[in-house]
Amino acid sequence: MALRRNTAARSIGSALAAGLALMRVSFARGADRRRLEQLLTELVQQLALMTEEIHRANLTQYYRLIADQNDRKLDDPTLAEASSTLGGLSDARRRQMIFANQQYGSLVLAHRVGVIGWDELLGHLRVLCINSVFAEYWDRTVDHRRSLPPDSVEAKIGATVDVMMEELAEEPDEWWVVGSVPESEPEPEPPAHG
């Protein structure tokens, strides 16, 4: 991960140096000016791509930290209890809730970093929603999702899972078609809260 950050930092530094050199060229005319404008446009595009890659790397690292913490909670019931907001659970059930959260978080991450598209995410979520432990986890964490900014990717994915759960309650035998596809999939954005 450090290698990726260093490579990205060097690339950004090189791109900025090239941009500054181009800006130093005084009042180019005609074809030279068009070429400079083209190079600056390409430079801006490269910077945007590098920024996106750094964001995806940071998001992946953040989820890795959360997964590591969850692994520790799964190994040590006292840590699980110390961080849980869900009451009245046995140690074993609390571990199941943590694992259900981790499964859901992994799918959200995979979508946010572009590993799986919206349709594939929906397919994985449909399968996850028919699991009784996940269904209980989802029901118990409704208040957690209410605290999300409504326009965040996580809130939009959560709303989609809510629809899936409602449709499953009505037609449990047709789990593979629950969760209508919205007009457009949510656009990934930087995490506001994690």
N, C-alpha and C positions, 0 to 999 in steps of 0.2 A: 504494500500500500504506500509506503514511504517513497519507493521508486516511482510509482505513478504520479505522486504529488510533485516530486522533484522534476520529473520529465515535463509535467504540465507547467510547472513554474518556469522552467527554462524555455519552454515553447512560448509562453506568454511574454517572457522577457525578450526573447528574440523577435517576436512579432511587434512588440512595442518599440524596440530599437529600430526595426525596419520602418515602422510608421513615422518615427521621429526623423529618420534620415530622409524619408520622402517629403516630409513637411519642410525640411530645410531647403529643398530645391526651390529656387526663387522664380516665381512667375513664369512657369513653363507655358509654352503656347502650342496651339494646334494638337498635333498627334502626340507630342510629349505630355501635354496636359491630360488628354484622354487616357493615356496609358497610366499616368499617375493616379487618376481617379479610379481606374479599373483596379490597380494594385491596392489602393486604400479600401475599396469595396471588398476585395478578397481578404484583406487583412481583418476587417471588421467581422466578416463571416467566420474566419478562422478563430478569432477571439470568442465569438458566440459559441462555436462548437466546443472549444476548450472549457468555457465556463459551464456549459451543460455537463460535460464529462466530469468536471470537478464536483459539481452538484450531485451527480449520481454516485460518485465515489464517496462523498461525505454522507449521503443518505444511507448507502450500504454500510459504511462504518458505524453509523449511529444504530442501525438495526442489529449489527453484529454485537455492539455493546449491550443492547437490550437482550439479545438472545443469550449472551454470556451470563447476564444477571439472572435470566429465567432458568438457565441450566443450574446455577447455584441454588436457586429457590427449589428446584425439583429435587436436588440432592439433600437439602437441609430444610426440614419442615419449619424450624424456627425462623429462618429467613423468609420463607413463603408467608408465614403468618404476619411477620413484621411489615411486609410490603403490601399485603392484600387489603382491599377495601370490601371484600365480600365476607359477610358474617355467616356463622352457623354451618361451616363446612368442616368435614373431617379432613385430616391431613391428606388422605388419598384423594378425596374429591377436590381439594384445593389444588393439588398437583395436576389433576385432570383439567381444571379451569385454566391453569397457567399454560399447560400444553395446548389447549384449544386456542388460547390467545396467541400463542407462538405460531400455530398453523395459520391462523387468519393473518397475522402480521407478515408472515413470509409471503403469502399470496399478494397482499397489498404492496409490499416492497417489490416483488417481481413485476407487478404492473407498473409501479411508479418509475422503475429504472428501465422499463422497456423490454424486459425478458419475455413477458407475455402480454398480448393485446387484450382489449376489452372483452371480446367474445370468449377468449380462452379463460380469462378471469372469471367470467360468469359461469362457465362450465365447471371450473374448480369449486366455485362457491356453491353451486347447486349440490355437488357431491358432499361438501362439508356440511351444508344445512340439513341433510337427512340424518346426520349423526346426533344422537340424543344428548351427548355431553356438550357438543357445540351448541345445540339448541338451548340447553340450560345456561351455558356461558353467555350466550347472546341475550337471553332474557334477563339475567342478573346484571348485565353491564349496560343496560339501556340508558341509565343516568350518565354514565361515562361518555357515551356518544352524544348526548344532548349538549355537552360542554364544547363540542367541536364547532369551529366556525362553519356556518351552513354552506359556504361556497368552497370549502376545502375538498380535496380529493377524497380524504378519508370519510368525510361526512356524506359525500355522494355515493361512495361505495357502501357505506353503512345503510343509507336509505334504500339502496338496491337490495341488500340482504334483508332488510325489514320487509320489503315487498315479497321476496322469496319465502320468508318465514310465514307471512300471512297466506300466501297462495298454497304453501305446503299444508297449512292447517286445514284449508278448504278441500284440497285435492292431493292427499299424500301419495297416491299411487302414480301421479304424473310429475314426479320430482324433476325429470329431465327437461321440462319446459317452463319451470317457474322462473320468475324474474324477467319481465319484459325488457327488451333492449331499449334504452333511452334514445332520443333523436341523435344525440352525440355523446361520446364517452367523455368523462371528466379529463381535463387537461392536467398533467402533472404540474405541481408547483412546489416551491421550497417548503419544507415542513415548518409550520408556525409554532408547533408545540412538541412535536415528536411522535 
